[in-house]
Amino acid sequence: MIELTEEQAQALEQQQVPLQLINPHTREVFVLIRKNVYDLTCSIVGGGKGKPWDDEADNDLIRKDA
């Protein structure tokens, strides 16, 4: 887990929409959402709390960098 700096926490509090983060090394963009929204999304998709889906055969859909 990464703890936000005070400046980052203030920026997050001012956001009206999910915050987008960029990895400066890969230029990959991430969307930051609250944990309760993530858990709700997981439960809707079918995998349950903290588990994005319930079909283990779909695990290869996640991009894994070596």
PDB file of N, CA, C and O in Angstrom:
ATOM      1  N   MET A   1       0.843  -1.165   0.000  1.00  0.00           N
ATOM      2  CA  MET A   1       0.000   0.000   0.000  1.00  0.00           C
ATOM      3  C   MET A   1       0.892   1.232   0.000  1.00  0.00           C
ATOM      4  O   MET A   1       1.911   1.275   0.689  1.00  0.00           O
ATOM      5  N   ILE A   2       0.500   2.225  -0.773  1.00  0.00           N
ATOM      6  CA  ILE A   2       1.245   3.475  -0.852  1.00  0.00           C
ATOM      7  C   ILE A   2       0.446   4.546  -0.117  1.00  0.00           C
ATOM      8  O   ILE A   2      -0.744   4.724  -0.373  1.00  0.00           O
ATOM      9  N   GLU A   3       1.101   5.257   0.792  1.00  0.00           N
ATOM     10  CA  GLU A   3       0.431   6.336   1.508  1.00  0.00           C
ATOM     11  C   GLU A   3       0.663   7.639   0.759  1.00  0.00           C
ATOM     12  O   GLU A   3       1.788   7.959   0.374  1.00  0.00           O
ATOM     13  N   LEU A   4      -0.427   8.391   0.558  1.00  0.00           N
ATOM     14  CA  LEU A   4      -0.345   9.649  -0.170  1.00  0.00           C
ATOM     15  C   LEU A   4       0.366  10.716   0.651  1.00  0.00           C
ATOM     16  O   LEU A   4       0.305  10.711   1.880  1.00  0.00           O
ATOM     17  N   THR A   5       1.039  11.631  -0.040  1.00  0.00           N
ATOM     18  CA  THR A   5       1.592  12.798   0.627  1.00  0.00           C
ATOM     19  C   THR A   5       0.428  13.741   0.925  1.00  0.00           C
ATOM     20  O   THR A   5      -0.670  13.557   0.401  1.00  0.00           O
ATOM     21  N   GLU A   6       0.660  14.727   1.747  1.00  0.00           N
ATOM     22  CA  GLU A   6      -0.396  15.702   2.068  1.00  0.00           C
ATOM     23  C   GLU A   6      -0.875  16.416   0.802  1.00  0.00           C
ATOM     24  O   GLU A   6      -2.075  16.632   0.626  1.00  0.00           O
ATOM     25  N   GLU A   7       0.048  16.778  -0.067  1.00  0.00           N
ATOM     26  CA  GLU A   7      -0.294  17.446  -1.330  1.00  0.00           C
ATOM     27  C   GLU A   7      -1.163  16.541  -2.211  1.00  0.00           C
ATOM     28  O   GLU A   7      -2.137  16.999  -2.808  1.00  0.00           O
ATOM     29  N   GLN A   8      -0.809  15.274  -2.288  1.00  0.00           N
ATOM     30  CA  GLN A   8      -1.590  14.325  -3.086  1.00  0.00           C
ATOM     31  C   GLN A   8      -2.982  14.118  -2.487  1.00  0.00           C
ATOM     32  O   GLN A   8      -3.964  14.035  -3.225  1.00  0.00           O
ATOM     33  N   ALA A   9      -3.076  14.034  -1.165  1.00  0.00           N
ATOM     34  CA  ALA A   9      -4.365  13.865  -0.497  1.00  0.00           C
ATOM     35  C   ALA A   9      -5.267  15.060  -0.771  1.00  0.00           C
ATOM     36  O   ALA A   9      -6.461  14.885  -1.011  1.00  0.00           O
ATOM     37  N   GLN A  10      -4.724  16.256  -0.739  1.00  0.00           N
ATOM     38  CA  GLN A  10      -5.512  17.457  -1.040  1.00  0.00           C
ATOM     39  C   GLN A  10      -5.993  17.444  -2.479  1.00  0.00           C
ATOM     40  O   GLN A  10      -7.141  17.799  -2.743  1.00  0.00           O
ATOM     41  N   ALA A  11      -5.149  17.045  -3.411  1.00  0.00           N
ATOM     42  CA  ALA A  11      -5.538  16.971  -4.819  1.00  0.00           C
ATOM     43  C   ALA A  11      -6.656  15.956  -5.001  1.00  0.00           C
ATOM     44  O   ALA A  11      -7.590  16.191  -5.768  1.00  0.00           O
ATOM     45  N   LEU A  12      -6.569  14.836  -4.305  1.00  0.00           N
ATOM     46  CA  LEU A  12      -7.586  13.804  -4.387  1.00  0.00           C
ATOM     47  C   LEU A  12      -8.927  14.303  -3.853  1.00  0.00           C
ATOM     48  O   LEU A  12      -9.971  14.028  -4.444  1.00  0.00           O
ATOM     49  N   GLU A  13      -8.904  15.027  -2.751  1.00  0.00           N
ATOM     50  CA  GLU A  13     -10.129  15.562  -2.153  1.00  0.00           C
ATOM     51  C   GLU A  13     -10.818  16.573  -3.063  1.00  0.00           C
ATOM     52  O   GLU A  13     -12.035  16.737  -2.981  1.00  0.00           O
ATOM     53  N   GLN A  14     -10.075  17.248  -3.921  1.00  0.00           N
ATOM     54  CA  GLN A  14     -10.639  18.266  -4.810  1.00  0.00           C
ATOM     55  C   GLN A  14     -11.209  17.683  -6.093  1.00  0.00           C
ATOM     56  O   GLN A  14     -11.887  18.386  -6.843  1.00  0.00           O
ATOM     57  N   GLN A  15     -10.946  16.417  -6.354  1.00  0.00           N
ATOM     58  CA  GLN A  15     -11.405  15.773  -7.583  1.00  0.00           C
ATOM     59  C   GLN A  15     -12.913  15.546  -7.559  1.00  0.00           C
ATOM     60  O   GLN A  15     -13.465  15.142  -6.536  1.00  0.00           O
ATOM     61  N   GLN A  16     -13.571  15.801  -8.672  1.00  0.00           N
ATOM     62  CA  GLN A  16     -14.990  15.529  -8.831  1.00  0.00           C
ATOM     63  C   GLN A  16     -15.225  14.179  -9.502  1.00  0.00           C
ATOM     64  O   GLN A  16     -16.302  13.599  -9.369  1.00  0.00           O
ATOM     65  N   VAL A  17     -14.238  13.685 -10.209  1.00  0.00           N
ATOM     66  CA  VAL A  17     -14.317  12.411 -10.936  1.00  0.00           C
ATOM     67  C   VAL A  17     -13.141  11.546 -10.486  1.00  0.00           C
ATOM     68  O   VAL A  17     -12.221  12.057  -9.848  1.00  0.00           O
ATOM     69  N   PRO A  18     -13.147  10.260 -10.798  1.00  0.00           N
ATOM     70  CA  PRO A  18     -11.993   9.431 -10.404  1.00  0.00           C
ATOM     71  C   PRO A  18     -10.668  10.018 -10.893  1.00  0.00           C
ATOM     72  O   PRO A  18     -10.551  10.494 -12.022  1.00  0.00           O
ATOM     73  N   LEU A  19      -9.705   9.967 -10.028  1.00  0.00           N
ATOM     74  CA  LEU A  19      -8.389  10.518 -10.314  1.00  0.00           C
ATOM     75  C   LEU A  19      -7.612   9.598 -11.246  1.00  0.00           C
ATOM     76  O   LEU A  19      -7.580   8.385 -11.040  1.00  0.00           O
ATOM     77  N   GLN A  20      -6.994  10.164 -12.258  1.00  0.00           N
ATOM     78  CA  GLN A  20      -6.161   9.386 -13.167  1.00  0.00           C
ATOM     79  C   GLN A  20      -4.704   9.589 -12.782  1.00  0.00           C
ATOM     80  O   GLN A  20      -4.249  10.710 -12.555  1.00  0.00           O
ATOM     81  N   LEU A  21      -3.989   8.479 -12.714  1.00  0.00           N
ATOM     82  CA  LEU A  21      -2.573   8.493 -12.348  1.00  0.00           C
ATOM     83  C   LEU A  21      -1.773   7.941 -13.512  1.00  0.00           C
ATOM     84  O   LEU A  21      -2.238   7.058 -14.233  1.00  0.00           O
ATOM     85  N   ILE A  22      -0.570   8.462 -13.692  1.00  0.00           N
ATOM     86  CA  ILE A  22       0.264   7.982 -14.789  1.00  0.00           C
ATOM     87  C   ILE A  22       1.603   7.486 -14.236  1.00  0.00           C
ATOM     88  O   ILE A  22       2.233   8.140 -13.405  1.00  0.00           O
ATOM     89  N   ASN A  23       2.015   6.328 -14.714  1.00  0.00           N
ATOM     90  CA  ASN A  23       3.320   5.785 -14.364  1.00  0.00           C
ATOM     91  C   ASN A  23       4.341   6.480 -15.265  1.00  0.00           C
ATOM     92  O   ASN A  23       4.298   6.298 -16.482  1.00  0.00           O
ATOM     93  N   PRO A  24       5.250   7.266 -14.704  1.00  0.00           N
ATOM     94  CA  PRO A  24       6.189   8.011 -15.547  1.00  0.00           C
ATOM     95  C   PRO A  24       7.159   7.136 -16.329  1.00  0.00           C
ATOM     96  O   PRO A  24       7.747   7.582 -17.314  1.00  0.00           O
ATOM     97  N   HIS A  25       7.326   5.902 -15.895  1.00  0.00           N
ATOM     98  CA  HIS A  25       8.254   4.998 -16.585  1.00  0.00           C
ATOM     99  C   HIS A  25       7.615   4.342 -17.805  1.00  0.00           C
ATOM    100  O   HIS A  25       8.269   4.157 -18.831  1.00  0.00           O
ATOM    101  N   THR A  26       6.341   3.992 -17.690  1.00  0.00           N
ATOM    102  CA  THR A  26       5.667   3.258 -18.771  1.00  0.00           C
ATOM    103  C   THR A  26       4.621   4.084 -19.504  1.00  0.00           C
ATOM    104  O   THR A  26       4.145   3.680 -20.564  1.00  0.00           O
ATOM    105  N   ARG A  27       4.259   5.239 -18.948  1.00  0.00           N
ATOM    106  CA  ARG A  27       3.200   6.116 -19.480  1.00  0.00           C
ATOM    107  C   ARG A  27       1.829   5.436 -19.376  1.00  0.00           C
ATOM    108  O   ARG A  27       0.864   5.892 -19.989  1.00  0.00           O
ATOM    109  N   GLU A  28       1.743   4.364 -18.613  1.00  0.00           N
ATOM    110  CA  GLU A  28       0.484   3.646 -18.400  1.00  0.00           C
ATOM    111  C   GLU A  28      -0.392   4.474 -17.456  1.00  0.00           C
ATOM    112  O   GLU A  28       0.093   5.020 -16.465  1.00  0.00           O
ATOM    113  N   VAL A  29      -1.698   4.559 -17.777  1.00  0.00           N
ATOM    114  CA  VAL A  29      -2.635   5.355 -16.989  1.00  0.00           C
ATOM    115  C   VAL A  29      -3.491   4.438 -16.119  1.00  0.00           C
ATOM    116  O   VAL A  29      -3.967   3.397 -16.573  1.00  0.00           O
ATOM    117  N   PHE A  30      -3.675   4.835 -14.880  1.00  0.00           N
ATOM    118  CA  PHE A  30      -4.509   4.118 -13.922  1.00  0.00           C
ATOM    119  C   PHE A  30      -5.614   5.044 -13.438  1.00  0.00           C
ATOM    120  O   PHE A  30      -5.447   6.263 -13.430  1.00  0.00           O
ATOM    121  N   VAL A  31      -6.731   4.475 -13.039  1.00  0.00           N
ATOM    122  CA  VAL A  31      -7.826   5.247 -12.479  1.00  0.00           C
ATOM    123  C   VAL A  31      -7.964   4.857 -11.020  1.00  0.00           C
ATOM    124  O   VAL A  31      -8.121   3.680 -10.696  1.00  0.00           O
ATOM    125  N   LEU A  32      -7.905   5.841 -10.146  1.00  0.00           N
ATOM    126  CA  LEU A  32      -8.008   5.595  -8.720  1.00  0.00           C
ATOM    127  C   LEU A  32      -9.466   5.721  -8.293  1.00  0.00           C
ATOM    128  O   LEU A  32     -10.096   6.758  -8.498  1.00  0.00           O
ATOM    129  N   ILE A  33      -9.994   4.655  -7.699  1.00  0.00           N
ATOM    130  CA  ILE A  33     -11.360   4.683  -7.185  1.00  0.00           C
ATOM    131  C   ILE A  33     -11.339   4.266  -5.721  1.00  0.00           C
ATOM    132  O   ILE A  33     -10.418   3.585  -5.270  1.00  0.00           O
ATOM    133  N   ARG A  34     -12.360   4.680  -4.990  1.00  0.00           N
ATOM    134  CA  ARG A  34     -12.454   4.325  -3.574  1.00  0.00           C
ATOM    135  C   ARG A  34     -12.621   2.813  -3.420  1.00  0.00           C
ATOM    136  O   ARG A  34     -13.192   2.151  -4.286  1.00  0.00           O
ATOM    137  N   LYS A  35     -12.121   2.282  -2.318  1.00  0.00           N
ATOM    138  CA  LYS A  35     -12.176   0.846  -2.060  1.00  0.00           C
ATOM    139  C   LYS A  35     -13.602   0.325  -2.071  1.00  0.00           C
ATOM    140  O   LYS A  35     -13.852  -0.763  -2.591  1.00  0.00           O
ATOM    141  N   ASN A  36     -14.543   1.075  -1.510  1.00  0.00           N
ATOM    142  CA  ASN A  36     -15.930   0.597  -1.488  1.00  0.00           C
ATOM    143  C   ASN A  36     -16.509   0.501  -2.897  1.00  0.00           C
ATOM    144  O   ASN A  36     -17.331  -0.376  -3.161  1.00  0.00           O
ATOM    145  N   VAL A  37     -16.101   1.372  -3.792  1.00  0.00           N
ATOM    146  CA  VAL A  37     -16.557   1.305  -5.184  1.00  0.00           C
ATOM    147  C   VAL A  37     -15.935   0.085  -5.867  1.00  0.00           C
ATOM    148  O   VAL A  37     -16.609  -0.607  -6.630  1.00  0.00           O
ATOM    149  N   TYR A  38     -14.669  -0.179  -5.600  1.00  0.00           N
ATOM    150  CA  TYR A  38     -14.000  -1.359  -6.148  1.00  0.00           C
ATOM    151  C   TYR A  38     -14.682  -2.636  -5.669  1.00  0.00           C
ATOM    152  O   TYR A  38     -14.953  -3.536  -6.464  1.00  0.00           O
ATOM    153  N   ASP A  39     -14.963  -2.713  -4.351  1.00  0.00           N
ATOM    154  CA  ASP A  39     -15.619  -3.904  -3.800  1.00  0.00           C
ATOM    155  C   ASP A  39     -16.997  -4.106  -4.413  1.00  0.00           C
ATOM    156  O   ASP A  39     -17.376  -5.235  -4.726  1.00  0.00           O
ATOM    157  N   LEU A  40     -17.751  -3.019  -4.588  1.00  0.00           N
ATOM    158  CA  LEU A  40     -19.071  -3.111  -5.202  1.00  0.00           C
ATOM    159  C   LEU A  40     -18.951  -3.607  -6.640  1.00  0.00           C
ATOM    160  O   LEU A  40     -19.730  -4.458  -7.070  1.00  0.00           O
ATOM    161  N   THR A  41     -17.989  -3.084  -7.377  1.00  0.00           N
ATOM    162  CA  THR A  41     -17.778  -3.509  -8.761  1.00  0.00           C
ATOM    163  C   THR A  41     -17.449  -5.000  -8.817  1.00  0.00           C
ATOM    164  O   THR A  41     -17.966  -5.723  -9.670  1.00  0.00           O
ATOM    165  N   CYS A  42     -16.593  -5.454  -7.911  1.00  0.00           N
ATOM    166  CA  CYS A  42     -16.239  -6.880  -7.870  1.00  0.00           C
ATOM    167  C   CYS A  42     -17.460  -7.735  -7.586  1.00  0.00           C
ATOM    168  O   CYS A  42     -17.622  -8.803  -8.175  1.00  0.00           O
ATOM    169  N   SER A  43     -18.328  -7.272  -6.682  1.00  0.00           N
ATOM    170  CA  SER A  43     -19.503  -8.073  -6.350  1.00  0.00           C
ATOM    171  C   SER A  43     -20.481  -8.125  -7.518  1.00  0.00           C
ATOM    172  O   SER A  43     -21.174  -9.127  -7.694  1.00  0.00           O
ATOM    173  N   ILE A  44     -20.548  -7.078  -8.308  1.00  0.00           N
ATOM    174  CA  ILE A  44     -21.439  -7.050  -9.469  1.00  0.00           C
ATOM    175  C   ILE A  44     -20.907  -7.966 -10.572  1.00  0.00           C
ATOM    176  O   ILE A  44     -21.674  -8.677 -11.221  1.00  0.00           O
ATOM    177  N   VAL A  45     -19.604  -7.944 -10.777  1.00  0.00           N
ATOM    178  CA  VAL A  45     -18.993  -8.758 -11.826  1.00  0.00           C
ATOM    179  C   VAL A  45     -19.096 -10.239 -11.481  1.00  0.00           C
ATOM    180  O   VAL A  45     -19.155 -11.082 -12.376  1.00  0.00           O
ATOM    181  N   GLY A  46     -19.116 -10.560 -10.194  1.00  0.00           N
ATOM    182  CA  GLY A  46     -19.368 -11.936  -9.802  1.00  0.00           C
ATOM    183  C   GLY A  46     -18.302 -12.608  -8.990  1.00  0.00           C
ATOM    184  O   GLY A  46     -18.514 -13.729  -8.527  1.00  0.00           O
ATOM    185  N   GLY A  47     -17.163 -11.980  -8.792  1.00  0.00           N
ATOM    186  CA  GLY A  47     -16.098 -12.637  -8.064  1.00  0.00           C
ATOM    187  C   GLY A  47     -16.168 -12.477  -6.562  1.00  0.00           C
ATOM    188  O   GLY A  47     -15.501 -13.210  -5.831  1.00  0.00           O
ATOM    189  N   GLY A  48     -16.959 -11.539  -6.089  1.00  0.00           N
ATOM    190  CA  GLY A  48     -17.044 -11.295  -4.656  1.00  0.00           C
ATOM    191  C   GLY A  48     -16.069 -10.221  -4.224  1.00  0.00           C
ATOM    192  O   GLY A  48     -15.281  -9.722  -5.027  1.00  0.00           O
ATOM    193  N   LYS A  49     -16.127  -9.869  -2.950  1.00  0.00           N
ATOM    194  CA  LYS A  49     -15.328  -8.775  -2.411  1.00  0.00           C
ATOM    195  C   LYS A  49     -13.833  -8.955  -2.685  1.00  0.00           C
ATOM    196  O   LYS A  49     -13.232  -9.954  -2.289  1.00  0.00           O
ATOM    197  N   GLY A  50     -13.245  -7.970  -3.371  1.00  0.00           N
ATOM    198  CA  GLY A  50     -11.819  -7.989  -3.650  1.00  0.00           C
ATOM    199  C   GLY A  50     -11.376  -8.958  -4.724  1.00  0.00           C
ATOM    200  O   GLY A  50     -10.182  -9.070  -5.004  1.00  0.00           O
ATOM    201  N   LYS A  51     -12.309  -9.653  -5.324  1.00  0.00           N
ATOM    202  CA  LYS A  51     -11.976 -10.623  -6.366  1.00  0.00           C
ATOM    203  C   LYS A  51     -12.765 -10.232  -7.619  1.00  0.00           C
ATOM    204  O   LYS A  51     -13.988 -10.366  -7.631  1.00  0.00           O
ATOM    205  N   PRO A  52     -12.100  -9.756  -8.667  1.00  0.00           N
ATOM    206  CA  PRO A  52     -12.808  -9.173  -9.806  1.00  0.00           C
ATOM    207  C   PRO A  52     -13.706 -10.117 -10.591  1.00  0.00           C
ATOM    208  O   PRO A  52     -14.605  -9.644 -11.285  1.00  0.00           O
ATOM    209  N   TRP A  53     -13.507 -11.419 -10.514  1.00  0.00           N
ATOM    210  CA  TRP A  53     -14.409 -12.346 -11.198  1.00  0.00           C
ATOM    211  C   TRP A  53     -14.306 -13.721 -10.553  1.00  0.00           C
ATOM    212  O   TRP A  53     -13.396 -13.998  -9.771  1.00  0.00           O
ATOM    213  N   ASP A  54     -15.253 -14.564 -10.898  1.00  0.00           N
ATOM    214  CA  ASP A  54     -15.275 -15.877 -10.256  1.00  0.00           C
ATOM    215  C   ASP A  54     -14.843 -17.006 -11.171  1.00  0.00           C
ATOM    216  O   ASP A  54     -14.816 -18.162 -10.749  1.00  0.00           O
ATOM    217  N   ASP A  55     -14.509 -16.702 -12.400  1.00  0.00           N
ATOM    218  CA  ASP A  55     -14.080 -17.733 -13.338  1.00  0.00           C
ATOM    219  C   ASP A  55     -12.563 -17.715 -13.444  1.00  0.00           C
ATOM    220  O   ASP A  55     -11.993 -16.849 -14.108  1.00  0.00           O
ATOM    221  N   GLU A  56     -11.907 -18.669 -12.792  1.00  0.00           N
ATOM    222  CA  GLU A  56     -10.444 -18.720 -12.779  1.00  0.00           C
ATOM    223  C   GLU A  56      -9.861 -18.837 -14.189  1.00  0.00           C
ATOM    224  O   GLU A  56      -8.713 -18.453 -14.415  1.00  0.00           O
ATOM    225  N   ALA A  57     -10.639 -19.364 -15.138  1.00  0.00           N
ATOM    226  CA  ALA A  57     -10.162 -19.485 -16.515  1.00  0.00           C
ATOM    227  C   ALA A  57      -9.910 -18.117 -17.148  1.00  0.00           C
ATOM    228  O   ALA A  57      -9.174 -18.006 -18.129  1.00  0.00           O
ATOM    229  N   ASP A  58     -10.523 -17.080 -16.582  1.00  0.00           N
ATOM    230  CA  ASP A  58     -10.347 -15.727 -17.112  1.00  0.00           C
ATOM    231  C   ASP A  58      -9.126 -15.008 -16.540  1.00  0.00           C
ATOM    232  O   ASP A  58      -8.868 -13.858 -16.897  1.00  0.00           O
ATOM    233  N   ASN A  59      -8.375 -15.664 -15.662  1.00  0.00           N
ATOM    234  CA  ASN A  59      -7.221 -15.023 -15.053  1.00  0.00           C
ATOM    235  C   ASN A  59      -6.191 -14.582 -16.087  1.00  0.00           C
ATOM    236  O   ASN A  59      -5.446 -13.635 -15.838  1.00  0.00           O
ATOM    237  N   ASP A  60      -6.132 -15.236 -17.226  1.00  0.00           N
ATOM    238  CA  ASP A  60      -5.174 -14.853 -18.244  1.00  0.00           C
ATOM    239  C   ASP A  60      -5.542 -13.538 -18.930  1.00  0.00           C
ATOM    240  O   ASP A  60      -4.780 -13.043 -19.761  1.00  0.00           O
ATOM    241  N   LEU A  61      -6.693 -12.971 -18.596  1.00  0.00           N
ATOM    242  CA  LEU A  61      -7.109 -11.697 -19.180  1.00  0.00           C
ATOM    243  C   LEU A  61      -6.361 -10.531 -18.532  1.00  0.00           C
ATOM    244  O   LEU A  61      -6.336  -9.424 -19.070  1.00  0.00           O
ATOM    245  N   ILE A  62      -5.755 -10.788 -17.378  1.00  0.00           N
ATOM    246  CA  ILE A  62      -4.989  -9.750 -16.702  1.00  0.00           C
ATOM    247  C   ILE A  62      -3.607  -9.692 -17.317  1.00  0.00           C
ATOM    248  O   ILE A  62      -2.924 -10.711 -17.421  1.00  0.00           O
ATOM    249  N   ARG A  63      -3.189  -8.491 -17.728  1.00  0.00           N
ATOM    250  CA  ARG A  63      -1.862  -8.341 -18.303  1.00  0.00           C
ATOM    251  C   ARG A  63      -0.826  -8.468 -17.199  1.00  0.00           C
ATOM    252  O   ARG A  63      -0.903  -7.767 -16.189  1.00  0.00           O
ATOM    253  N   LYS A  64       0.126  -9.341 -17.380  1.00  0.00           N
ATOM    254  CA  LYS A  64       1.190  -9.529 -16.403  1.00  0.00           C
ATOM    255  C   LYS A  64       2.510  -9.217 -17.077  1.00  0.00           C
ATOM    256  O   LYS A  64       2.892  -9.834 -18.072  1.00  0.00           O
ATOM    257  N   ASP A  65       3.198  -8.233 -16.502  1.00  0.00           N
ATOM    258  CA  ASP A  65       4.512  -7.871 -17.030  1.00  0.00           C
ATOM    259  C   ASP A  65       5.573  -8.718 -16.347  1.00  0.00           C
ATOM    260  O   ASP A  65       5.529  -8.919 -15.134  1.00  0.00           O
ATOM    261  N   ALA A  66       6.510  -9.204 -17.113  1.00  0.00           N
ATOM    262  CA  ALA A  66       7.587 -10.022 -16.538  1.00  0.00           C
ATOM    263  C   ALA A  66       8.641  -9.163 -15.902  1.00  0.00           C
ATOM    264  O   ALA A  66       9.622  -9.682 -15.369  1.00  0.00           O
TER     265      ALA A  66
END
